[in-house]
Amino acid sequence: MEKAPGIQLFKVWDDITEADRLNLIKGLTQLENQLAAIRFPAYGSLYFRHSISKASERILLDPSVDPTGLFCVGPACGPSWTDGISPADIQPDIDAGPWPTLLKFGLGLIQRSIARTRLRPAGNIIPLLHGAVQHHVSILNATEKLLPILTKHPPLLERSRPTIWHTDLHMGNIFVSQEDHTQILCLIDWQSTSISPLFLQARWPAFLSPPEGYREGPEHPKLPENFDDLDVDEKNIALFEKDRATSAKAYEVATYLNNHDAYTARWEVFDPLRELFSRIGDTWDDGIVPLRTCLIRIVEYWEHMGFSDPCPICFTSAEIVSHEKQFSEYIQWHEIQNFAQKYLDTDAEGWIPPGVDWAKKRLQNKALLELIIERLKSQKPEGEVRRMWPFPL
């Protein structure tokens, strides 16, 4: 293993001019285009061919991609498939790949959710929103009825080619040249990388995610019309949000110009279809509310999406009303997670860059929790808010 050359982006980002940031973002989309251009025969994980002895558990790459025959696509090996679960638990219950078709990929995700829900019936979400095991199985069985139809849907199928992608691009994983901060030298932290459908892979890099209220398309980010009337703190926040929106817009435009297939996969696939595939494998962790939301919207827009045959699933009015109440609770839980991540400058796993004052960050974590408890005191008991907070004190 070699030491990554260069310097981590988070150490120099604040010193980079806006023009240089735009050039760096352009270079990043060009790198992503190079990854997306590699053609793989199936979904799964990338292995050295000699590391998988069973021919039935590997699919070889085309000689035009891998002339020496060193690599193959094998079973998925990311943490969602392996963490806390022994091979004896997994193998009888789920097909972990490789999957030659989108349908088999989706069915494997459903099997994973059912198996992991039975083995670990509570994820990181409050029990009311997580749902009982039988509710997970029921909603996943309903999804299974849809998959044979959805996976033949041309707008989805055309953007589903097996693609390798770095899905955790925060500034700690990007190394740039010490002399030219626009030049990306290295990306690290590939250990959980998978080969998945392009419509699932294409996403905002973590450090370029847009602020709330961001508008996709040709609209250029602007300061609020009442900017001159704001106090100093409010002006600083407005400037910060505009800066984030400008970087996000640069990534959106650069992706359109340099990686158009990824652009259409990210911005032109019906959101509930993309969300469906991102949720069906993780109900054991995320709960069933997000997946049920996707299914309700798909049923609602079934004819609009161009399907002529009747939808094989349906929801009663009472089920939809009950779901809307749970969805409101879920949104509030999700907002608390996002609030904590945003103002602690971290991700869902609590990653903090090396060199950050850990004691100070812990004090910030405690102060933010007390702030959100105060804000929600008329809506929720303190104990419930504490259970919803994502990070330990």
TATACOR-V948800 format. One record per residue. N is the residue number from 1. RES is the residue in one letter. PHI is phi in radians with two decimals (999 if undefined). Layout:
n={N N}
res={RES RES}
phi={PHI PHI}
//
This chain:
n={1 2 3 4 5 6 7 8 9 10 11 12 13 14 15 16 17 18 19 20 21 22 23 24 25 26 27 28 29 30 31 32 33 34 35 36 37 38 39 40 41 42 43 44 45 46 47 48 49 50 51 52 53 54 55 56 57 58 59 60 61 62 63 64 65 66 67 68 69 70 71 72 73 74 75 76 77 78 79 80 81 82 83 84 85 86 87 88 89 90 91 92 93 94 95 96 97 98 99 100 101 102 103 104 105 106 107 108 109 110 111 112 113 114 115 116 117 118 119 120 121 122 123 124 125 126 127 128 129 130 131 132 133 134 135 136 137 138 139 140 141 142 143 144 145 146 147 148 149 150 151 152 153 154 155 156 157 158 159 160 161 162 163 164 165 166 167 168 169 170 171 172 173 174 175 176 177 178 179 180 181 182 183 184 185 186 187 188 189 190 191 192 193 194 195 196 197 198 199 200 201 202 203 204 205 206 207 208 209 210 211 212 213 214 215 216 217 218 219 220 221 222 223 224 225 226 227 228 229 230 231 232 233 234 235 236 237 238 239 240 241 242 243 244 245 246 247 248 249 250 251 252 253 254 255 256 257 258 259 260 261 262 263 264 265 266 267 268 269 270 271 272 273 274 275 276 277 278 279 280 281 282 283 284 285 286 287 288 289 290 291 292 293 294 295 296 297 298 299 300 301 302 303 304 305 306 307 308 309 310 311 312 313 314 315 316 317 318 319 320 321 322 323 324 325 326 327 328 329 330 331 332 333 334 335 336 337 338 339 340 341 342 343 344 345 346 347 348 349 350 351 352 353 354 355 356 357 358 359 360 361 362 363 364 365 366 367 368 369 370 371 372 373 374 375 376 377 378 379 380 381 382 383 384 385 386 387 388 389 390 391 392 393}
res={M E K A P G I Q L F K V W D D I T E A D R L N L I K G L T Q L E N Q L A A I R F P A Y G S L Y F R H S I S K A S E R I L L D P S V D P T G L F C V G P A C G P S W T D G I S P A D I Q P D I D A G P W P T L L K F G L G L I Q R S I A R T R L R P A G N I I P L L H G A V Q H H V S I L N A T E K L L P I L T K H P P L L E R S R P T I W H T D L H M G N I F V S Q E D H T Q I L C L I D W Q S T S I S P L F L Q A R W P A F L S P P E G Y R E G P E H P K L P E N F D D L D V D E K N I A L F E K D R A T S A K A Y E V A T Y L N N H D A Y T A R W E V F D P L R E L F S R I G D T W D D G I V P L R T C L I R I V E Y W E H M G F S D P C P I C F T S A E I V S H E K Q F S E Y I Q W H E I Q N F A Q K Y L D T D A E G W I P P G V D W A K K R L Q N K A L L E L I I E R L K S Q K P E G E V R R M W P F P L}
phi={999 -1.74 -1.25 -1.14 -1.32 1.55 -2.34 -1.13 -1.06 -1.11 -1.37 -2.19 -0.97 -1.17 -1.67 -1.51 -1.19 -1.05 -1.09 -1.23 -1.08 -1.10 -1.16 -1.11 -1.10 -1.04 -1.09 -1.10 -1.15 -1.19 -1.11 -1.10 -1.12 -1.10 -1.12 -1.16 -1.35 -1.29 -1.64 -1.99 -1.51 -2.87 -1.61 2.70 -2.22 -1.58 -2.26 -1.20 -0.99 -1.21 -1.42 -2.08 -1.38 -1.42 -1.09 -1.24 -1.82 -2.48 -2.23 -1.34 -1.35 -1.13 -0.98 -1.19 -1.64 -2.30 -1.03 -1.56 1.17 -1.39 -2.07 -2.72 -1.71 -2.21 -1.04 -1.09 -2.27 -1.24 -1.07 -1.14 -1.68 -2.17 -1.06 1.28 -2.16 -1.42 -0.94 -1.10 -1.30 -1.41 -0.99 -1.22 -1.77 -2.38 -1.62 -1.59 1.64 -1.24 -2.02 -1.37 -2.30 -1.13 -1.09 -1.15 -1.04 -1.11 -1.12 -1.11 -1.13 -1.09 -1.07 -1.09 -1.07 -1.11 -1.12 -1.29 -1.13 -1.23 -1.48 -2.40 -1.23 -2.39 -1.66 -1.63 -1.95 -1.12 -0.95 -1.01 -1.55 -1.24 1.62 -1.29 -0.97 -1.12 -1.26 -1.07 -1.07 -1.11 -1.24 -1.26 -1.14 -1.12 -1.09 -1.05 -1.16 -1.42 -0.98 -1.04 -1.47 -1.11 -1.32 -1.81 -1.22 -0.92 -1.05 -1.48 -1.06 -1.16 -2.02 -2.00 -1.06 -1.06 -2.40 -1.71 -2.73 -1.57 -1.76 -2.37 -1.55 -1.65 -1.20 -1.33 -1.72 -2.00 -1.92 -2.07 -1.17 -1.17 -1.51 -2.31 -1.20 -1.49 -1.70 -1.45 -1.71 -2.82 -2.06 -2.00 1.25 -1.72 -1.11 -1.83 -1.13 -2.22 -1.81 -2.35 -1.03 -0.99 -1.17 -1.58 -1.36 -1.09 -2.84 -1.24 -1.03 -0.95 -1.43 -2.05 -1.10 -1.31 -1.32 -1.04 1.53 -1.09 -1.95 -1.27 1.90 -1.34 -1.18 -1.50 -1.03 -2.35 -1.30 -1.08 -1.06 -1.65 -0.97 -1.14 -1.58 -1.36 -1.38 -1.07 -1.10 -1.15 -1.15 -1.10 -1.13 -1.08 -1.15 -1.10 -1.15 -1.12 -1.08 -1.09 -1.14 -1.14 -1.14 -1.12 -1.11 -1.07 -1.17 -1.05 -1.18 -1.12 -1.13 -1.02 -1.43 -1.85 -2.61 -1.12 -1.06 -1.18 -1.07 -1.17 -1.17 -1.43 -1.90 -2.13 -1.66 -0.94 -0.89 -1.07 -1.19 -1.11 -1.08 -0.97 -1.28 -1.42 -1.78 -1.16 -1.60 -2.29 -1.10 -1.08 -1.87 -1.62 1.48 -1.69 -1.05 -1.07 -1.16 -1.10 -1.03 -1.04 -1.12 -1.08 -1.20 -1.13 -1.06 -1.10 -1.81 -0.95 -1.21 -1.05 -1.35 1.77 -1.41 -1.66 -1.32 -1.06 -1.22 -1.33 -2.26 -2.68 -2.26 -1.36 -1.05 -1.13 -1.12 -1.20 -1.08 -1.07 -1.12 -1.06 -1.16 -1.15 -1.12 -1.07 -1.13 -1.10 -1.05 -1.12 -1.04 -1.14 -1.11 -1.14 -1.06 -1.14 -1.03 -1.12 -1.13 -1.14 -1.50 -1.69 0.94 -2.48 -2.03 -1.10 -1.59 1.43 -1.17 -2.16 -1.05 -1.01 1.65 -1.29 -1.19 -1.14 -1.10 -1.13 -1.14 -1.16 -1.14 -1.09 -1.03 -1.15 -1.14 -1.17 -1.10 -1.08 -1.13 -1.25 -1.09 -1.13 -1.13 -1.80 -1.10 -1.47 -1.97 -2.46 -1.13 -1.01 -1.07 -1.20 -1.12 -1.09 -1.19 -1.46 -1.19 -1.38 -2.12 -1.20 -1.46}
//
